[in-house]
Amino acid sequence: MSDSVSFNLPFGLEKDGKTYRTGRMHLATTGDELNIQAAEETGMNSRYRDILLLAAVIDDLDGFKPDRTDIEGLFEADFLYLQMLYRQLNGAEGSSIETQCPDCHHKYSITLSNLYEDMSTYEKKEAR
């Protein structure tokens, strides 16, 4: 298993007039977890814990290291995607999702880290 994984956010972080989507996340270390547990802000709020943890393990997002406030500014779909990716990378969930084509009913697996690789699906279509 690799110690990091690349990802593409479905919507991206909007910051300073730019959209940031492509990043890398590293496998969590014991130190990452301990630093989060030691943070007073965490308390009993698991959502806040996840924000701090993602800020610790995301090494790059289109050329910069996101911090806590950047993670808080993510769209919910991106935040949930990163939580699932974190769990997959750190062994908490399976590495793929089973799905089926609604038209031909062909069954196949999608690796979570590649889920949003082809962003053309999410581009706005112009009205005809």
DSSP file with accessible surface (Angstrom, degrees, kcal/mol):
  #  RESIDUE AA STRUCTURE BP1 BP2  ACC     N-H-->O    O-->H-N    N-H-->O    O-->H-N    TCO  KAPPA ALPHA  PHI   PSI    X-CA   Y-CA   Z-CA
    1    1 A M              0   0  180      0, 0.0     2,-0.1     0, 0.0    88,-0.0   0.000 360.0 360.0 360.0 137.9    0.0    0.0    0.0
    2    2 A S        -     0   0   70      1,-0.1     3,-0.0     2,-0.1     0, 0.0  -0.377 360.0-130.7 -72.6 154.8    1.2    3.5   -0.9
    3    3 A D  S    S+     0   0  113     -2,-0.1    24,-3.3    23,-0.1     2,-0.3   0.434  88.9  28.1 -89.5   3.0    1.7    6.0    1.9
    4    4 A S  E     -A   26   0A  20     22,-0.3     2,-0.3    20,-0.0    22,-0.2  -0.981  65.3-153.9-153.6 165.0   -0.2    8.6    0.0
    5    5 A V  E     -A   25   0A  25     20,-2.4    20,-2.5    -2,-0.3     2,-0.3  -0.991  16.0-128.5-142.4 144.5   -3.0    9.0   -2.5
    6    6 A S  E     -A   24   0A  60     -2,-0.3     2,-0.3    18,-0.2    18,-0.2  -0.645  30.6-175.5 -87.2 152.7   -4.0   11.6   -5.1
    7    7 A F  E     -A   23   0A   2     16,-2.4    16,-2.4    -2,-0.3     2,-0.4  -0.969  23.1-148.4-145.9 161.0   -7.5   12.9   -5.2
    8    8 A N  E     -A   22   0A  28     -2,-0.3   108,-0.2   105,-0.3    14,-0.2  -0.982  24.2-135.3-129.7 118.1   -9.8   15.1   -7.2
    9    9 A L  E     -     0   0A   1     12,-2.2    69,-0.1    -2,-0.4    70,-0.0  -0.488  10.7-134.3 -73.3 141.5  -12.5   17.0   -5.4
   10   10 A P  E    S+     0   0A   1      0, 0.0    -1,-0.1     0, 0.0    11,-0.0   0.893 100.4   8.6 -64.9 -38.3  -16.0   17.0   -7.1
   11   11 A F  E    S-     0   0A  97     64,-0.1    -2,-0.1     9,-0.1    10,-0.0   0.746 100.9-142.3-111.9 -38.4  -16.6   20.7   -6.5
   12   12 A G  E     -     0   0A   0      9,-0.1     2,-0.5    63,-0.1    63,-0.3   0.073  25.8 -67.5  93.0 157.2  -13.3   22.0   -5.2
   13   13 A L  E     -A   20   0A   5      7,-2.7     7,-2.5    61,-0.1     2,-0.6  -0.726  42.7-145.5 -83.7 123.2  -12.2   24.6   -2.7
   14   14 A E  E     +A   19   0A 103     -2,-0.5     2,-0.3    59,-0.4     5,-0.2  -0.826  35.8 153.3 -90.6 117.4  -13.2   28.1   -3.7
   15   15 A K  E >   -A   18   0A  60      3,-2.7     3,-1.9    -2,-0.6    -2,-0.0  -0.957  61.7 -10.7-151.0 129.6  -10.4   30.5   -2.4
   16   16 A D  T 3  S-     0   0  141     -2,-0.3     3,-0.1     1,-0.3    -1,-0.0   0.859 127.3 -53.1  52.4  39.9   -9.2   33.9   -3.6
   17   17 A G  T 3  S+     0   0   84      1,-0.2     2,-0.3     0, 0.0    -1,-0.3   0.566 119.5 101.5  76.5   8.7  -11.2   33.6   -6.9
   18   18 A K  E <   -A   15   0A 130     -3,-1.9    -3,-2.7    -5,-0.0     2,-0.5  -0.861  65.2-133.9-122.2 158.9   -9.7   30.2   -7.8
   19   19 A T  E     -A   14   0A  59     -2,-0.3     2,-0.5    -5,-0.2    -5,-0.2  -0.964  17.5-161.9-113.6 125.4  -11.0   26.7   -7.5
   20   20 A Y  E     +A   13   0A  32     -7,-2.5    -7,-2.7    -2,-0.5    -9,-0.1  -0.931  26.9 147.0-109.3 124.8   -8.6   24.0   -6.1
   21   21 A R  E     +     0   0A  82     -2,-0.5   -12,-2.2    -9,-0.2     2,-0.4   0.680  44.4  76.6-125.8 -37.3   -9.5   20.4   -6.8
   22   22 A T  E     +A    8   0A  65    -14,-0.2    40,-2.8   -16,-0.0     2,-0.3  -0.736  57.7 142.4 -93.4 130.3   -6.4   18.2   -7.2
   23   23 A G  E     -AB   7  61A   2    -16,-2.4   -16,-2.4    -2,-0.4     2,-0.4  -0.865  40.9-120.7-150.4-178.0   -4.5   17.1   -4.1
   24   24 A R  E     -AB   6  60A  89     36,-1.9    35,-2.1    -2,-0.3    36,-1.4  -0.996  17.1-165.6-134.6 139.8   -2.5   14.5   -2.2
   25   25 A M  E     -AB   5  58A   0    -20,-2.5   -20,-2.4    -2,-0.4    33,-0.2  -0.985  13.4-143.1-124.6 134.4   -3.3   12.9    1.2
   26   26 A H  E     -A    4   0A  36     31,-2.8   -22,-0.3    -2,-0.4     2,-0.1  -0.625  31.1 -92.0 -96.8 157.9   -0.8   10.9    3.2
   27   27 A L        -     0   0   55    -24,-3.3    -1,-0.1    -2,-0.2    63,-0.1  -0.424  55.0-105.3 -59.9 132.3   -1.4    7.9    5.4
   28   28 A A        -     0   0   20     58,-0.2     2,-0.2    -2,-0.1    -1,-0.1  -0.363  32.9-149.1 -65.8 144.2   -2.1    9.1    9.0
   29   29 A T     >  -     0   0   74      1,-0.1     4,-1.9    -3,-0.1     5,-0.2  -0.666  29.0-108.9-104.0 167.0    0.6    8.7   11.5
   30   30 A T  H  > S+     0   0  109     -2,-0.2     4,-2.9     1,-0.2     5,-0.2   0.896 122.1  57.1 -60.3 -37.4    0.2    8.2   15.3
   31   31 A G  H  > S+     0   0   33      1,-0.2     4,-2.7     2,-0.2    -1,-0.2   0.891 102.5  53.4 -61.3 -41.5    1.5   11.7   15.7
   32   32 A D  H  > S+     0   0   22      2,-0.2     4,-1.7     1,-0.2    -1,-0.2   0.942 112.8  44.1 -57.0 -47.9   -1.3   13.1   13.4
   33   33 A E  H  X S+     0   0   46     -4,-1.9     4,-2.4     1,-0.2    -2,-0.2   0.917 113.6  49.6 -64.8 -43.4   -3.9   11.4   15.6
   34   34 A L  H  X S+     0   0   95     -4,-2.9     4,-2.0     1,-0.2    -1,-0.2   0.897 108.3  53.0 -65.2 -40.3   -2.2   12.4   18.9
   35   35 A N  H  X S+     0   0  114     -4,-2.7     4,-0.9    -5,-0.2    -1,-0.2   0.892 110.7  47.9 -61.7 -38.2   -2.0   16.1   17.8
   36   36 A I  H >< S+     0   0   12     -4,-1.7     3,-0.7    -5,-0.2     6,-0.3   0.926 111.0  49.7 -68.6 -43.1   -5.7   16.1   17.0
   37   37 A Q  H 3< S+     0   0  125     -4,-2.4    -1,-0.2     1,-0.2    -2,-0.2   0.833 109.4  53.1 -64.8 -30.2   -6.6   14.5   20.3
   38   38 A A  H 3< S+     0   0   80     -4,-2.0     2,-0.3    -5,-0.2    -1,-0.2   0.697  83.9 104.8 -78.9 -18.4   -4.5   17.0   22.2
   39   39 A A    XX  -     0   0   23     -4,-0.9     3,-1.1    -3,-0.7     4,-0.7  -0.464  65.7-147.3 -68.7 126.0   -6.2   20.0   20.5
   40   40 A E  T 34 S+     0   0  187     -2,-0.3     3,-0.2     1,-0.2    -1,-0.2   0.817  93.8  65.0 -62.1 -31.6   -8.6   21.7   23.0
   41   41 A E  T 34 S+     0   0  118      1,-0.2    -1,-0.2     2,-0.1     4,-0.2   0.772  90.2  67.5 -63.9 -26.4  -11.0   22.6   20.1
   42   42 A T  T X4  +     0   0   12     -3,-1.1     3,-2.0    -6,-0.3     7,-0.3   0.956  65.1 142.8 -63.4 -52.4  -11.8   19.0   19.4
   43   43 A G  T 3< S-     0   0   59     -4,-0.7    -1,-0.1     1,-0.3    -2,-0.1  -0.160  83.6 -31.7  48.7-132.3  -13.6   18.1   22.6
   44   44 A M  T 3  S+     0   0  195     -3,-0.1     2,-1.0     4,-0.0    -1,-0.3   0.347 108.2 111.5 -98.2   5.1  -16.5   15.8   21.9
   45   45 A N    <>  -     0   0   89     -3,-2.0     4,-1.9    -4,-0.2     5,-0.1  -0.702  43.9-174.1 -88.2 103.3  -17.2   17.1   18.4
   46   46 A S  H  > S+     0   0   79     -2,-1.0     4,-2.2     1,-0.2    -1,-0.2   0.830  83.2  58.4 -67.6 -30.1  -16.2   14.4   15.9
   47   47 A R  H  > S+     0   0  100      2,-0.2     4,-1.8     1,-0.2    -1,-0.2   0.922 107.5  46.3 -64.8 -42.6  -16.9   16.7   12.9
   48   48 A Y  H  > S+     0   0   38      2,-0.2     4,-2.4     1,-0.2     5,-0.2   0.900 109.4  55.1 -67.8 -37.1  -14.3   19.2   14.2
   49   49 A R  H  X S+     0   0   65     -4,-1.9     4,-2.6    -7,-0.3    -2,-0.2   0.931 107.6  49.9 -58.2 -43.3  -11.9   16.3   14.9
   50   50 A D  H  X S+     0   0   22     -4,-2.2     4,-2.7     2,-0.2    -1,-0.2   0.872 107.6  53.9 -66.1 -35.7  -12.3   15.3   11.2
   51   51 A I  H  X S+     0   0   24     -4,-1.8     4,-2.2     2,-0.2    -1,-0.2   0.954 112.4  43.4 -61.8 -48.8  -11.6   18.9   10.1
   52   52 A L  H  X S+     0   0   24     -4,-2.4     4,-1.6     1,-0.2    -2,-0.2   0.899 114.0  51.3 -64.4 -39.2   -8.4   19.0   12.0
   53   53 A L  H  X S+     0   0    3     -4,-2.6     4,-2.1    -5,-0.2     5,-0.2   0.929 109.7  48.4 -66.3 -43.6   -7.4   15.5   10.9
   54   54 A L  H  X S+     0   0    3     -4,-2.7     4,-2.1     1,-0.2    -1,-0.2   0.908 109.0  54.1 -63.7 -38.8   -7.9   16.3    7.2
   55   55 A A  H  < S+     0   0   14     -4,-2.2    -1,-0.2    -5,-0.2    -2,-0.2   0.868 110.8  48.1 -62.4 -31.3   -5.9   19.5    7.6
   56   56 A A  H  < S+     0   0   30     -4,-1.6    -2,-0.2    -5,-0.2    -1,-0.2   0.866 117.5  38.0 -76.7 -36.4   -3.1   17.4    9.0
   57   57 A V  H  < S+     0   0    0     -4,-2.1   -31,-2.8    -5,-0.1     2,-0.8   0.640  91.4  90.6 -97.3 -13.4   -3.0   14.7    6.3
   58   58 A I  E  <  +B   25   0A   2     -4,-2.1   -33,-0.3   -33,-0.2     3,-0.1  -0.746  50.7 178.9 -83.7 114.2   -3.7   16.7    3.2
   59   59 A D  E     +     0   0A  70    -35,-2.1     2,-0.3    -2,-0.8    -1,-0.2   0.754  61.5  12.6 -86.8 -28.3   -0.3   17.6    2.0
   60   60 A D  E     -B   24   0A  59    -36,-1.4   -36,-1.9     5,-0.1     2,-0.3  -0.989  45.6-176.8-155.0 139.2   -1.2   19.5   -1.2
   61   61 A L  E >  S-BC  23  64A   5      3,-2.2     3,-1.0    -2,-0.3   -38,-0.3  -0.855  86.1 -40.6-137.7  96.1   -4.2   21.0   -2.9
   62   62 A D  T 3  S-     0   0   71    -40,-2.8   -39,-0.1    -2,-0.3     3,-0.1   0.872 128.3 -33.4  47.4  46.1   -3.2   22.4   -6.3
   63   63 A G  T 3  S+     0   0   65      1,-0.2     2,-0.3   -41,-0.2    -1,-0.2   0.446 123.2  77.9  99.6  -0.1    0.1   23.8   -4.9
   64   64 A F  B <  S-C   61   0A  47     -3,-1.0    -3,-2.2     0, 0.0    -1,-0.2  -0.960  74.7-117.0-138.3 160.1   -0.7   24.8   -1.3
   65   65 A K        -     0   0  100     -2,-0.3    -5,-0.1    -5,-0.2    -6,-0.1  -0.850  35.9-136.4 -94.5 110.0   -1.2   23.1    2.1
   66   66 A P        -     0   0    2      0, 0.0     2,-0.2     0, 0.0    -8,-0.1  -0.403  18.9-155.5 -68.3 145.8   -4.8   23.7    3.2
   67   67 A D     >  -     0   0   79     -2,-0.1     4,-2.2   -11,-0.0     3,-0.3  -0.441  38.5 -78.7-108.3-173.0   -5.3   24.6    6.9
   68   68 A R  H  > S+     0   0   94      1,-0.2     4,-2.4     2,-0.2     5,-0.2   0.895 129.2  49.9 -56.3 -45.3   -8.3   24.2    9.2
   69   69 A T  H  > S+     0   0   68      1,-0.2     4,-1.1     2,-0.2    -1,-0.2   0.852 108.5  53.6 -67.8 -31.2  -10.1   27.2    7.8
   70   70 A D  H  4 S+     0   0   13     -3,-0.3     3,-0.5     2,-0.2     4,-0.3   0.935 109.6  48.0 -65.1 -44.2   -9.7   25.9    4.3
   71   71 A I  H >< S+     0   0    6     -4,-2.2     3,-1.5     1,-0.2    -2,-0.2   0.908 108.7  54.3 -63.6 -39.4  -11.2   22.5    5.2
   72   72 A E  H 3< S+     0   0   88     -4,-2.4    -1,-0.2     1,-0.3    -2,-0.2   0.798 104.1  57.5 -63.9 -25.7  -14.1   24.3    6.9
   73   73 A G  T 3< S+     0   0   52     -4,-1.1   -59,-0.4    -3,-0.5    -1,-0.3   0.463  83.0 112.5 -86.3  -0.5  -14.7   26.2    3.6
   74   74 A L  S <  S-     0   0   18     -3,-1.5   -61,-0.1    -4,-0.3     2,-0.1  -0.369  77.2-105.0 -69.5 150.3  -15.2   23.0    1.6
   75   75 A F     >  -     0   0  100    -63,-0.3     4,-2.3     1,-0.1     3,-0.4  -0.425  35.2-112.5 -65.3 150.6  -18.5   22.1    0.1
   76   76 A E  H  > S+     0   0   93      1,-0.2     4,-2.9     2,-0.2     5,-0.3   0.882 116.8  56.2 -57.2 -39.8  -20.1   19.3    2.1
   77   77 A A  H  > S+     0   0   39      1,-0.2     4,-2.1     2,-0.2    -1,-0.2   0.905 109.5  46.3 -60.8 -39.5  -19.8   16.8   -0.8
   78   78 A D  H  > S+     0   0    0     -3,-0.4     4,-2.5     2,-0.2    -1,-0.2   0.909 111.9  51.0 -68.3 -42.0  -16.0   17.4   -0.9
   79   79 A F  H  X S+     0   0    8     -4,-2.3     4,-2.3     2,-0.2    -2,-0.2   0.943 111.9  46.5 -61.1 -46.5  -15.7   17.1    2.9
   80   80 A L  H  X S+     0   0   75     -4,-2.9     4,-2.4     2,-0.2     5,-0.2   0.904 111.2  52.7 -63.4 -40.6  -17.6   13.8    2.9
   81   81 A Y  H  X S+     0   0    2     -4,-2.1     4,-2.6    -5,-0.3    -1,-0.2   0.938 110.4  47.6 -59.5 -45.9  -15.5   12.5   -0.1
   82   82 A L  H  X S+     0   0    2     -4,-2.5     4,-2.7     1,-0.2    -2,-0.2   0.880 109.8  53.0 -66.6 -36.3  -12.3   13.4    1.8
   83   83 A Q  H  X S+     0   0   16     -4,-2.3     4,-2.3     2,-0.2    -1,-0.2   0.933 111.9  45.5 -61.9 -45.3  -13.6   11.6    5.0
   84   84 A M  H  X S+     0   0   66     -4,-2.4     4,-2.4     2,-0.2    -2,-0.2   0.909 113.0  50.2 -65.0 -40.8  -14.3    8.5    3.0
   85   85 A L  H  X S+     0   0    1     -4,-2.6     4,-2.9     2,-0.2     5,-0.2   0.919 109.3  51.7 -64.2 -41.5  -10.9    8.6    1.3
   86   86 A Y  H  X S+     0   0   28     -4,-2.7     4,-2.2     1,-0.2     6,-0.2   0.940 111.0  47.6 -58.6 -46.8   -9.2    9.1    4.6
   87   87 A R  H  <>S+     0   0   86     -4,-2.3     5,-3.0     1,-0.2     6,-1.1   0.897 113.0  48.6 -63.9 -39.5  -11.0    6.0    6.0
   88   88 A Q  H ><5S+     0   0   27     -4,-2.4     3,-1.4     4,-0.2    -2,-0.2   0.949 112.5  47.4 -64.3 -47.9  -10.1    4.0    2.9
   89   89 A L  H 3<5S+     0   0   14     -4,-2.9    -2,-0.2     1,-0.3    -1,-0.2   0.860 114.4  47.1 -63.3 -34.1   -6.4    5.0    3.0
   90   90 A N  T 3<5S-     0   0   47     -4,-2.2    -1,-0.3    -5,-0.2    -2,-0.2   0.189 119.9-104.4 -98.9  15.3   -6.2    4.2    6.7
   91   91 A G  T < 5S+     0   0   63     -3,-1.4    -3,-0.2     2,-0.2    -4,-0.1   0.567  87.7 116.8  82.7  11.5   -7.9    0.8    6.5
   92   92 A A  S   <S+     0   0   71     -5,-3.0     2,-0.3    -6,-0.2    -4,-0.2   0.697  79.5  22.2 -86.5 -18.2  -11.2    1.7    7.9
   93   93 A E  S    S-     0   0   93     -6,-1.1    -2,-0.2    -9,-0.1    -1,-0.1  -0.937  93.3 -81.6-140.9 166.3  -13.2    0.9    4.8
   94   94 A G        -     0   0   58     -2,-0.3    -2,-0.1     1,-0.1    -1,-0.1  -0.120  36.1-121.2 -63.9 165.0  -12.9   -1.1    1.6
   95   95 A S  S    S+     0   0   77     16,-0.1    17,-0.9    17,-0.1     2,-0.3   0.535  87.2  36.1 -90.1  -6.2  -10.9    0.2   -1.3
   96   96 A S  E     -D  111   0B  50     15,-0.2     2,-0.4    16,-0.1    15,-0.2  -0.963  65.8-134.8-144.8 163.9  -13.7    0.1   -3.8
   97   97 A I  E     -D  110   0B  78     13,-2.7    13,-2.5    -2,-0.3     2,-0.4  -0.961  21.0-135.1-117.9 132.8  -17.5    0.6   -4.2
   98   98 A E  E     +D  109   0B 130     -2,-0.4     2,-0.3    11,-0.2    11,-0.2  -0.739  36.6 161.2 -86.7 133.4  -19.7   -1.9   -6.2
   99   99 A T  E     -D  108   0B  52      9,-2.8     9,-2.3    -2,-0.4     2,-0.4  -0.869  27.6-136.6-144.1 176.7  -22.1   -0.2   -8.5
  100  100 A Q  E     -D  107   0B  81     -2,-0.3     7,-0.2     7,-0.2     6,-0.1  -1.000  25.0-112.1-143.3 138.3  -24.3   -1.0  -11.5
  101  101 A C     >  -     0   0   27      5,-2.4     4,-1.4    -2,-0.4    -2,-0.0  -0.518  22.2-145.0 -67.0 128.4  -25.0    0.9  -14.8
  102  102 A P  T  4 S+     0   0  106      0, 0.0    -1,-0.1     0, 0.0     0, 0.0   0.755  94.9  43.1 -69.8 -20.3  -28.7    2.0  -14.7
  103  103 A D  T  4 S+     0   0  144      3,-0.1    -2,-0.0     1,-0.1     0, 0.0   0.944 130.7  16.3 -88.7 -56.9  -29.0    1.5  -18.5
  104  104 A C  T  4 S-     0   0   89      2,-0.1     3,-0.1     0, 0.0    -1,-0.1   0.526  91.8-131.2 -98.6  -7.4  -27.3   -1.9  -19.3
  105  105 A H     <  +     0   0  117     -4,-1.4     2,-0.3     1,-0.2     0, 0.0   0.645  47.7 159.9  66.0  18.1  -27.2   -3.2  -15.7
  106  106 A H        -     0   0  118     -6,-0.1    -5,-2.4     1,-0.0     2,-0.3  -0.536  33.4-138.5 -69.2 131.4  -23.5   -4.1  -16.0
  107  107 A K  E     +D  100   0B 149     -2,-0.3     2,-0.3    -7,-0.2    -7,-0.2  -0.754  33.7 154.2 -94.7 141.1  -21.9   -4.4  -12.5
  108  108 A Y  E     -D   99   0B 100     -9,-2.3    -9,-2.8    -2,-0.3     2,-0.4  -0.964  37.0-111.1-156.4 168.9  -18.5   -2.9  -11.8
  109  109 A S  E     -D   98   0B  62     -2,-0.3     2,-0.4   -11,-0.2   -11,-0.2  -0.847  18.9-159.1-108.0 144.6  -16.2   -1.6   -9.1
  110  110 A I  E     -D   97   0B  48    -13,-2.5   -13,-2.7    -2,-0.4     2,-0.5  -0.990  17.9-133.3-120.9 128.3  -15.0    2.0   -8.6
  111  111 A T  E >   -D   96   0B  58     -2,-0.4     3,-1.4   -15,-0.2     4,-0.4  -0.700  17.7-135.8 -78.6 128.5  -12.0    2.8   -6.6
  112  112 A L  G >  S+     0   0    5    -17,-0.9     3,-1.7    -2,-0.5     4,-0.4   0.878 101.3  58.3 -56.0 -41.6  -12.9    5.7   -4.3
  113  113 A S  G 3  S+     0   0   16    -18,-0.3  -105,-0.3     1,-0.3    -1,-0.3   0.782 111.8  42.8 -63.8 -21.3   -9.6    7.6   -4.9
  114  114 A N  G X  S+     0   0   75     -3,-1.4     3,-1.8     1,-0.1     4,-0.4   0.374  82.7 107.2-101.5   4.8  -10.4    7.7   -8.7
  115  115 A L  T <  S+     0   0   51     -3,-1.7     3,-0.3    -4,-0.4    -1,-0.1   0.855  89.6  29.3 -55.8 -41.5  -14.1    8.5   -8.3
  116  116 A Y  T 3  S+     0   0   41     -4,-0.4    -1,-0.3  -108,-0.2    -2,-0.1   0.057  84.1 115.4-110.1  26.3  -13.9   12.1   -9.4
  117  117 A E  S <  S+     0   0  121     -3,-1.8     2,-1.1     1,-0.2    -1,-0.2   0.903  72.6  55.7 -62.6 -43.3  -10.9   11.7  -11.8
  118  118 A D    >   +     0   0  104     -4,-0.4     3,-0.9    -3,-0.3    -1,-0.2  -0.761  67.4 178.2 -93.7  95.6  -13.0   12.6  -14.9
  119  119 A M  G >   +     0   0   31     -2,-1.1     3,-1.6     1,-0.2     4,-0.4   0.557  59.4  92.1 -79.3  -4.4  -14.4   16.0  -13.9
  120  120 A S  G >  S+     0   0   47      1,-0.3     3,-1.0     2,-0.2    -1,-0.2   0.831  77.6  65.0 -61.3 -25.8  -16.2   16.5  -17.3
  121  121 A T  G <  S+     0   0   97     -3,-0.9    -1,-0.3     1,-0.2    -2,-0.1   0.829 103.9  46.0 -62.6 -29.7  -19.2   14.9  -15.7
  122  122 A Y  G <  S+     0   0   93     -3,-1.6    -1,-0.2    -4,-0.2    -2,-0.2   0.414  85.3 111.8 -99.5   1.2  -19.5   17.9  -13.3
  123  123 A E  S <  S-     0   0  123     -3,-1.0     2,-0.2    -4,-0.4    -3,-0.0  -0.506  78.4-103.6 -75.1 145.0  -19.0   20.7  -15.8
  124  124 A K        -     0   0  205     -2,-0.2     2,-0.4     1,-0.1    -1,-0.1  -0.486  33.5-135.7 -69.5 132.4  -22.0   22.9  -16.4
  125  125 A K        -     0   0  160     -2,-0.2     2,-0.2    -3,-0.0    -1,-0.1  -0.745  17.7-122.5 -90.8 135.0  -23.7   22.1  -19.7
  126  126 A E        -     0   0  178     -2,-0.4     2,-0.1     1,-0.1    -1,-0.0  -0.538  30.1-107.4 -76.7 142.4  -24.7   25.0  -21.8
  127  127 A A              0   0  103     -2,-0.2    -1,-0.1     1,-0.1     0, 0.0  -0.425 360.0 360.0 -68.0 141.8  -28.4   25.3  -22.7
  128  128 A R              0   0  291     -2,-0.1    -1,-0.1    -3,-0.0    -3,-0.0  -0.677 360.0 360.0 -99.7 360.0  -29.2   24.4  -26.3
